């Protein structure tokens, strides 16, 4: 080995040692604080969760966080981030209200089982640039509610927003006499090495964001919850209330410039209502591009096969200007629409766009619409969710029984409903499990139960041994012994 290579290896070893020491110090402080906090009682756990919630919900702080998020990441818009920070946190507090997360939480005399809630320890929270305040605080509140400490690994672009959020949380903690070491973050500059080391040293990893981060979490050797890729499609059937469907699709597609993984990327419209649905979408500010305009938009949005940062989470008018569609931009569209027939790598508009650009498909029947969604999800988005606008409730059950999705969202604005809303029963969350379809180990909205261990005490009960005939009699009658 030459001297230059030896020097490079030595430099890498020193850098690795510094990372391990820096992350190790954070984890050590978190463990010390968590050991005391875990057994402080439900009231203290609830106080910590409430303190973190109020840190972001208070209007002046919320506004600062929303403004900083847009300024530092260039993604989304301030007013929508302000609403998201507030509503998602308010909904989470509703879900947590009265939930017991420490000590004995259930007793079943019939089975002789007593359940005891136990903290997992130190949680590594991996968070994205698209929601640099709302996602971290959601994970922090859930973790604190269950007696854990949290160390956040924000995206580099989201670092300043996360740092300000944690500053606000620490100020609330000081008023309540809580240790600041319960909520920490990796120091700048954020690196893959530091994030990987945090994952290795933590007790649980909860990863939201890029699939690269999710794969790194699963490969860390630490138990991990990671989310799948988004690429939501919604079906509009002939029985739908078209005006209502269009308004909900438009509000979902445009919210925070489509930064949400739950924002519709495609809609599949039954042929019988195709033209009137497009008319209703146009009334909501959508502009349908012709083939030439679509080609220019595609060239702007995908460079060397990858989504361009110039278009991600920008307004529809800004995207149109990037694509050289100045006449479209001048109309100040709420969102852009393109017609498509295929799905897969050769049809980039069939994938996730993270922009107010909606791909429109036409289907002869409901079954044909379902098949189109299946083809889209075979390319991208399997496991996440599907939207349905229809007056036939059984169609939702059919989709849930046949498509590779963990959620079917019926007659709702998808990006608000999927992560929980005040008019449905899903838990409020910014991290949606996509099941094995999306290479995840859970298929529900990430919630406080995922931040708990449960110890079960088994007491003896009266022995009850069933008769073989009672269990296998039907099998024997049909097929013999």
C-alpha positions, -999 to +999 in steps of 0.1 A: +000+000+000+014+034-009+018+063+015-011+083+000-035+053+004-022+048+040-028+084+048-063+082+034-071+051+054-058+068+086-079+099+079-110+078+074-104+059+107-100+092+125-132+105+110-150+073+119-137+075+155-149+111+158-183+102+145-186+072+170-175+094+199-199+122+190-229+100+185-219+078+215-220+109+237-255+118+226-267+083+232-251+081+266-269+113+277-301+101+263-299+067+281-292+084+314-322+107+311-344+079+298-337+055+326-351+081+351-379+093+329-393+058+321-404+052+356-415+087+365-452+079+361-479+085+335-484+122+345-447+130+338-448+111+304-480+130+295-464+163+305-434+157+283-456+148+253-478+179+259-447+201+262-434+190+229-468+195+213-472+230+225-437+238+214-449+236+178-486+244+181-482+279+197-490+302+167-459+324+168-435+295+171-454+276+145-452+305+120-414+308+126-410+270+120-431+271+088-413+301+074-379+286+082-389+252+067-398+268+033-368+291+034-342+264+042-356+236+020-373+254-008-402+229-005-439+236+000-455+268+012-457+286+045-494+287+052-499+250+045-470+240+066-484+262+094-517+243+091-500+209+089-479+216+120-509+225+140-535+200+128-513+169+128-501+177+163-536+185+176-549+152+161-520+133+177-529+148+211-564+136+206-553+101+198-530+100+229-556+115+253-562+091+282-540+063+267-521+045+294-485+038+283-466+028+315-472+002+342-501-022+340-523-014+310-546-045+308-558-074+329-577-104+315-590-126+342-602-153+317-568-158+302-548-149+333-528-124+313-516-090+327-500-066+302-473-041+313-462-013+291-425-008+289-404+018+270-381+007+242-353+031+253-336+055+229-353+061+196-335+072+165-359+093+145-349+097+108-369+125+093-373+141+058-369+176+043-405+176+031-418+180+067-388+192+087-409+201+118-442+182+116-426+147+112-399+151+139-424+164+165-449+136+157-422+110+165-409+129+195-444+131+210-451+094+205-418+085+219-421+107+250-456+095+257-442+059+260-412+069+282-385+070+256-357+094+247-353+106+211-324+116+190-334+131+156-314+127+124-329+154+102-322+157+065-294+182+058-319+207+043-342+203+073-315+208+099-322+244+108-360+238+112-354+207+134-328+226+155-353+254+161-381+229+169-359+212+195-349+246+209-386+253+214-391+219+230-362+224+254-377+257+265-410+240+273-391+212+291-373+238+313-407+251+325-418+215+334-385+205+350-378+179+323-343+169+311-333+184+277-313+152+271-346+134+264-348+151+230-316+157+211-304+158+175-273+149+155-249+179+152-242+196+119-231+187+093-255+158+090-237+128+074-246+093+064-219+080+087-234+098+118-269+087+109-258+051+104-239+052+138-270+066+155-291+038+140-266+012+153-265+026+188-302+033+193-328+008+206-354+015+179-352+033+145-382+050+130-373+061+095-395+084+073-382+098+040-361+084+011-361+047+005-323+048+009-328+059+045-354+032+050-331+005+036-302+018+058-325+016+088-334-020+080-298-029+075-286-012+107-290-043+129-314-023+152-352-030+152-367-006+127-399+008+113-396+022+079-422+034+054-427+025+017-426+047-014-457+068-021-474+071-055-510+074-046-537+068-073-574+076-069-604+062-088-633+083-098-663+061-107-695+069-126-715+070-094-693+097-077-703+132-068-680+147-094-679+182-080-671+170-045-645+146-059-628+173-079-626+197-050-612+171-027-586+159-053-576+194-060-572+204-024-551+172-017-530+177-049-521+213-041-517+212-003-481+223+006-472+219-032-477+182-030-449+174-006-470+147+011-465+111+001-503+108+003-510+134-023-525+119-055-501+114-083-526+098-106-564+096-110-582+070-130-616+081-142-644+059-156-651+066-192-688+076-186-677+106-165-643+113-179-651+146-197-673+161-169-647+151-143-620+170-162-643+199-165-648+199-127-610+197-121-605+226-145-630+246-124-608+239-094-578+254-112-564+224-130-549+229-165-548+200-189-517+200-211-516+189-247-491+164-260-464+190-269-468+207-235-466+174-218-433+165-236-418+198-224-430+193-189-415+158-189-381+170-201-381+196-173-392+173-145-369+144-152-332+149-159-312+118-167-341+097-154-343+115-120-368+140-107-354+175-109-351+196-078-363+226-099-398+212-099-401+193-066-427+208-043-429+241-063-461+258-074-477+248-107-469+282-122-432+279-112-430+244-127-446+256-159-421+284-162-392+259-157-407+239-185-409+270-208-447+270-207-450+307-200-485+309-214-496+282-189-478+299-161-495+332-168-528+315-161-517+309-125-528+272-125-534+255-092-521+222-107-511+207-140-527+177-156-513+153-182-531+123-199-514+089-198-521+054-209-491+033-196-472+027-164-436+020-157-402+034-163-411+043-199-440+064-186-424+087-159-457+105-152-470+072-138-446+075-109-443+098-078-438+134-087-438+154-054-453+183-073-487+197-082-488+176-114-517+151-117-516+122-142-550+113-156-560+078-169-592+068-186-609+034-179-638+017-195-652+002-162-645+001-125-626-032-130-605-017-157-597+012-134-586-012-107-563-029-132-547+004-141-540+011-105-525-023-101-502-017-130-492+017-116-484+001-082-464-027-099-441+002-109-442+023-078-463+029-047-473-007-037-487-010-002-494+027+005-531+035-003-557+041-029-584+066-031-620+060-042-647+085-051-679+065-054-714+061-040-710+024-038-694+014-005-688-022-016-664-010-043-640+001-015-641-034+000-633-048-035-603-026-038-591-034-003-595-071-011-576-071-044-551-043-046-517-042-028-527-014-005-528-009+033-555+018+032-585+026+010-596+062+014-632+067+005-647+101-007-620+121+011-592+144+003-565+118+002-534+136+016-554+148+047-572+115+053-545+089+049-525+102+079-556+105+101-581+133+101-609+145+124-635+129+101-621+094+100-608+068+124-572+064+112-544+074+137-528+108+131-494+101+117-469+113+091-455+078+086-476+052+068-466+016+069-470-002+035-468-038+046-448-064+028-461-049-005-439-019+002-411-039+019-423-028+054-428-048+085-461-031+094-492-019+074-508+007+097-502+043+105-471+046+127-485+054+162-476+053+199-480+015+202-450+011+179-429+029+206-437+004+233-426-030+245-453-051+262-444-075+290-471-102+296-475-119+330-492-153+327-510-166+358-523-201+359-559-207+350-582-238+350-569-262+324-591-266+294-580-292+268-603-294+238-615-326+222-599-335+189-633-341+174-645-306+183-616-291+164-612-315+134-647-330+131-657-310+101-624-319+083-629-356+091-665-355+078-655-340+045-622-358+039-620-387+063-594-396+088 
